[in-house]
Amino acid sequence: MSIYLTIVHNNDTKITKLRKGKVTISIPYKLGKKEKAENIAVYFIDKKGNIKKISGSVYNSKKKTLTFTTKSLSHFAVGHKNK
């Protein structure tokens, strides 16, 4: 599982909350030899370490990116979907 921290700046100001907004994020990700695109998902990790799958994440095999939309900026993980 790969972990990512999202940080957004507006000039010199760090943006930590989106209020009512959303952001679409694309993460570069190369599938492993035994991984299938349909089994890869993005997970949100909250401040307490709880993990929640983000629905609607999509892997683009041409661009080798995993794209998802979220209402928060935090830690995210890329891993296999739970069946």
C-alpha positions in Angstrom: 0.0 0.0 0.0 1.3 3.5 -0.9 0.5 6.5 1.3 0.1 10.0 0.0 -0.3 13.4 1.8 -2.1 16.1 -0.1 -0.9 19.7 0.4 -2.4 22.6 -1.5 -1.1 26.2 -1.4 -2.5 29.5 -2.6 0.5 31.7 -3.0 2.1 31.3 0.5 -1.1 30.2 2.3 -1.5 26.5 3.0 -5.1 25.3 2.3 -6.2 22.7 4.8 -10.0 22.8 4.4 -12.2 22.9 1.3 -15.3 24.0 3.2 -18.1 23.0 0.8 -15.8 22.4 -2.1 -14.3 19.3 -3.7 -11.0 18.6 -5.4 -10.1 16.0 -8.0 -6.7 14.5 -7.5 -4.7 12.3 -9.9 -1.9 10.2 -8.4 0.8 8.6 -10.6 0.6 4.8 -10.0 2.2 2.0 -11.9 0.4 -1.3 -11.5 2.4 -4.2 -10.2 2.9 -7.4 -12.3 0.0 -9.1 -10.6 -2.3 -6.1 -10.1 -5.4 -5.4 -12.1 -6.7 -1.9 -12.6 -10.2 -2.9 -11.5 -8.8 -4.1 -8.1 -7.0 -0.8 -7.2 -8.7 1.8 -5.0 -8.0 5.0 -3.0 -8.5 5.0 0.7 -8.9 8.1 3.0 -6.9 7.9 6.3 -8.4 10.1 9.1 -6.5 11.7 12.0 -7.2 8.7 14.2 -5.8 6.3 11.5 -9.2 4.9 10.4 -9.3 3.9 6.8 -12.3 4.4 4.5 -12.5 3.5 0.8 -13.3 6.4 -1.5 -15.9 5.4 -4.0 -15.4 6.3 -7.7 -11.7 6.2 -7.9 -10.6 5.3 -11.5 -7.3 4.0 -12.8 -6.2 5.3 -16.2 -3.9 2.7 -17.8 -2.7 5.0 -20.5 -1.7 7.8 -18.2 -0.8 5.4 -15.3 -2.8 7.5 -12.8 -5.4 6.9 -10.2 -8.0 9.7 -10.1 -10.5 10.4 -7.3 -12.6 13.3 -6.0 -12.7 14.3 -2.3 -14.0 16.9 0.1 -10.9 16.9 2.3 -7.2 17.2 2.1 -5.4 14.6 4.2 -3.6 11.3 3.9 -4.6 8.9 1.3 -3.5 5.3 0.4 -3.6 3.3 -2.8 -4.3 -0.4 -2.4 -6.4 -3.3 -3.4 -10.2 -3.2 -3.0 -11.6 -5.4 -0.3 -13.9 -8.0 -1.7 
